[in-house]
Amino acid sequence: MKKYRLKKCHGFSYLLLVIFLFLTNHIESQSFKDMVRDSVDGSIDVSEFLNSTTGFLPVPIIITEPAVGFGGGLVLAYFHKDRGENKENKGLSPTISFGGGGYTSNDTWFTFLGHQGSYLKDRIRYLGALGYTSVNLTYYGRPNFINEGKYEFNMKGLMFFQELLYRINKNTPFFAGLNYMYFTNTVTFKTGLNIPGLEEISKETNIGGMNAVFLWDSRNNSLTPTKGFYSLLQAGRFDTFFGGDDGYWNLNSRSYFYQPVLKNKLYSGFRLDVATKIGDVPFFALPFISLRGIPAMRYQNEAVATVETEWRWNLFRKWSLLGFVGAGDAMEDFSELGKNIKVAGGGGFRYLLAKQYGLQAGIDVSRGPEIWAWNLTVGSYWGR
């Protein structure tokens, strides 16, 4: 059976599906046709459209995550005007406000508001979001905890997230700060029993926690990087003090390295993700392997390590071919690393959608241990 997957959309990624836009509020003197054409070769390019638009934009979302099924939604996004702080590279730390929602074929739905900003010449970075979601997922169990199998459940509640980072030195791309997350979560399992009152079992399991955040970001572009290093480390505590019901420690890191191999022709990327949670961790908060070709939460445990590499060949003008492969392991602790590795990989294409922003977009087809998948990717699949 054919199944699907969509790139995780982080912050500004929602705003970048502009190739599908048919409406806008405030188009300046240029015609719409001029705004979506490259003035040099006449090919599709939405750079001027982004530069000239000053109002809210309706941006469609296409959802193909196999864990929740096929679906879609709409985001209203506002691109804040450039005040001269980032004219050299428009792809670095864009400032946007956004809100919207979506629905999928397994009755998952969500709605949200948020803002991502870069201020004082990128001395301060802020990300905040508020959303309500009802997600239908499958828990597959984990070794030495519960018999492996498929357990369908629903998560429903209000999610609140705030993050503030400060650049320690204006000439060094190192940031430090804090983030806070709170989720008023009600978990409902379907029992499958034809017994009145026992068709479902529900429990309210709220989570609340704070992390110290350390970030090094020397990428040349945050939308589709081709050079530089990004490394994020989060370490924190989730507990009743922060509004949750469970107490556990959280430690995770994400690192991406981008390097051109042949000038203007071949680009490479490398990824390493490591995550662990220790204590009374709710099953839905356990780390899981995240790779194209593997559904969300399919392989999860108290510790997860993932590696992946991606190579892009600039084939012709704005068109590129892409290949990727990765491996992940979910385990009780890192002493078990290498005993249960899962591999996924595939290929796809990219199109340079907005030259001034360095923004690539395209489609990937991938194969994991169990399924084929495809995903629409705008910008970097990895990037936050």
N, C-alpha and C positions, 0 to 999 in steps of 0.2 A: 504493500500500500504506500502510495506516495505521500510524504509528509513534508512539512515546511518549517522554515526558521527565519526570523528577522533579526537583524543586528539590534543590539541593545542601544536604545537611543539615550544619550546623555546630554542633558542641558540643551545646548544650541543645535544638536543634531536634528531636532524636530524642525528647526527653521530652515534647513538646507535642502529640502525636497522641492525647491522652487521650480524645477523643470516641469512640475505638474500644475503650477499656478495658472489660473485663468482669470482671476480677479485681483484687483488691488484698489486701495482707497485714494491714494494721492500720487498719481503719476505726474511727473513734471513735464516740461515742454516737449521732450522727445516722444515719438510714437512708441507704442508697445513693441512693435516689430523691431525698431532700432535698439531697444533695450535688451532684447534677447538674441542679438546677433553680434558676432565679433566684427569690429570695424575693419580688421585687416583682411580676413579671408571669408567673411560672411557666414561662418559656421555658428551653430547655437552656442551662445555664451551669455550667462545671466548676470555678469558683473555689474553692468550699468543699471540693470533692473534693481539690484540690491542697493547700489549707490544712490539711486534716485527715489526710492520708495521711502516715504516718511510716515506712513500710517500703519495700521494693523493689517497683517497679511493672513489670509486663510490658507493653511498648509495641510494637505491631506497626509494621513499616516497609513501605511500599509503594514499589517501585522501578519507574519507567517511563522511565528514561534510554534513548534510542534507541541509544546507543553500546553498551550491554550487554544490552538486551532487558528484558522484563517480569520482575519477581521480587518477592521479599519477604524479610522477616526479623523478628527480634525483638530488642528492647533491654530489659535490666533496668536501671532507673534509680532512683536514690535522691535525693530532694529533701532537702537538708540543712535543718534547721529554722532559721527566722528568729530570730536572737538580738537583735532590736531595731535592727539596723543599717540595715534597708531596709524599714521598715513602710509608708512613705508611698507607694511605688511598687514593687510586687512584680515588675514587669517589668524592673527594672534589675538587671543583673549577678547573676543567680541562681547559687547554688552547688549543684552536682550532681556525683554520681559515676555512671558508666554503663558498661555492657558488653553485648556482643551479637554478632550476626552476621547474614548474609543470603546469598541465592543467587538467580541470575537465569537466564533461559531460554537464554543462550548459554554456560552453565557457569561464569560468573563467581561467585566466592564470597569472603567476607571475614569476619573476626572481630576484635574489638577490645575494649580496656578504656581508660577515660579518666576524667579529672576536670577540671572547670572551676570555679574559685572566685574569690570577691571577699572580701578580708579587710581588717581595720582600717578600717572605714567606707569601703570602696572605695579605700583608699590603695594596695593591692596587688592585681593581677589575675594569675591563674595558669591555664594550660591545658596539660595533658599527656595524651598518648595513646600506646598501644602496640597494634599490630595486625598481623595476617598476612593477606595477600590474594593471590588468583589472579584476575587480570582479563584477559579476552579483549577486545581492541580492534582497530580498523582504523587503519592509518597511511595517509594519503592523499598523502604526499609534499609537497614545497613547491618553488616555482619556483627555478630555478638551482641546485638541489641534487640532485634525483632526479626521474625522470619521474613525473608525477602518475599515480596509480592507487591501487588498493586493495591493501594489504598486511596481511593478518591476522597478529596476533601475540598472545602471552601475556606478561604481567608477573606474576612471582610472587616474594614475599619478605616479610621482616619490616620493618615501619616503626615508627620511634620518633620522637616529637616532644615538645619541651619549650619552653614560653614563659613568661617572667616579666616583668611590666611594673610600673613604679612611678610613682605620681602625684607629679609634681614639687612641686606646691603643692596643698594640700587643698581650696582654693577654686577651682581651675582644672582643667577636665577634660582636662588634657594628661598623657600617660603616655610613658615611655621605658623601653626594656629590650632584651632579647635573646631570640632563639629559635634552636633547633637542630633539624635534621632529619637522620635517617639511614635509608637504605632499602637492604637487602640484596637487590638486584633481579636476577633472572635473566630475560632476555628471550629468547623463543623464537618464531621466524618459521616459518610453514608454507610450504614451498617449492612445493608442488603437483606435485612430481616423483615419479614412480613408480619411484624408484631406492632400493634398500635402503641405509639409512644416511643418505640425504639428504632424507627426508620432512620433516625439521625441522632448523633451524639455531639453536643456542642459544649465548648468551653471557652471562656474569655481568657486569653493569654496575652496581656499587654507587654510590650518591650520598650525600654527606655535606656539610653546610654550615651556616654560622651567619650570621644576619642581625641587624643593628641595627634596632630597631623603634621608630617614633614614632607615637603615636596621639592624635588629638583626638576626643573623644566627648562631645558635648553633647546627644545625643538624649534625648527625654523618656521613651523606652521602648526597650529593646533587643530586644523581641520583635516588636512591630508599631509602629514609630515613626510619629508624626504631625507632629513638629516637632523641629528640631535639625540638627546637622551631625556627620558621622562621616568622618574622613579618616585612613587608615593608610598609612604609608610604610615599606617594607622595603628595606634595602640590605645586601648581603653577598657572601660568597665561598663557593663550593663547591670543595673541593680534597682532595687525598690527606691533608693535615694533619688534616682532619675525618673521615676514614674513607672517602672516595669514591675513584673511579677517574678522574674527569675534573675539569678545572679550568675554572671559568667564573665570571663576575660576574653577580649577580642584582640587579635594581632593579625594583620594582613599587609601585604606589600604587592605592588604592581610596578613592573619595570618594562619599558619599551626602548629599544635602541634602533635608530634608523641611520642607514649609511648608503650613499650612492656608490655603485660599483663601476658602472661605465657612465661617463658624463652625459646627461640628458637622455640616457637610454635604459639603463638597468638600475633598479633601486631595491634594496634589501631592508627587511625589518625583522626584529627578534623580540620575543616576549617571554617574560617569566613572572608568573603569579604564584604567591605562596600565602596560604591563609590557615589559621587555626583558631578554634574557640574552646575554652577550657572552663568547665563548671557545669551548672544546670542549664544546658543549652536547649531551647525548644527545637524540635525536629525541623521546623520550617526555617530556622535561622542557621542551620548547619551549612558550612561551605560546600560547594558542589563544583564539579568539573564544568567549565564553560568553554566550549569549542564549537565551531561551526560543524554541524552534523550530529550533535548530541543535545537532546532536549534538556531544558532547565530542570534541575533537581534529580536527573536520572541517576547520577553517581555522586553520593554525598557522604560525608563522615566528619569527624572532628578536625581532621587536617586534610588539606588538599594542596597539591602542587601541579602546576600546568606550565608547559613550555610550548612555544609555537614559533614558526618562521614563515615569512611572507615575502615573495619576490614579484616585482612588477616590471614588465618589459614594455617600454614605449614603442609601440608597433608602427603607428602612422599618425602623424599630426597629433590630434587630441585623444587618440584611441590607444589603450594599453591592454595587455594580457596579464593575468594574475594567477599565481600558484601559491598554495599554502598547505602546511601540514603541521599537526600538533599532537601532543600526548599529555595525558593527565592521570593522576593517581589520587584516589580518595581513600584515606586510611585512618585508623584510630590515633596513631602518632607517627612521627616521621621515621621512626626506626623500621617501619614496614614499607618504606619507600621502594618502589620497583616491583612489588609483589602482585599488583593488580592494575597494570597500566592499560589505559584505553587510548586508542589512536583514532584521529579523524583528519581528513584533508580533502582538498578539492581544488577547483580553479574557477576563474571567471574573467570578467572584463571591466575596464574602467573608462570613463569619458571625462575629460577636463571640462567640467560644467561651468565653472566661474574662474577665469584665468587670473583676474586680479586678486582673488582670494585663495588661489592654489587649490581649489576644491574639486576633488574627483568623485564620481558617482558610478555605480554599476551593479551587476548581479553576480552572485557567487553560487555555485553548485557544489555540494559537499557530501561526503559519505562518512558516517560514523560506524561504530560497532554493530548497530542495528538498523539504521534507516538512511535513506537518501534525504537530503534537505536542500532548500535554496533560500537565499536571503537577499533582499535589496539593501545595499550598503551605500550610504552617503557620507563622505568623509572617511575617516579611519574606522575600521571595525573595532579596533581596540580602544581608541582614544576616549578619554573623559573630557 
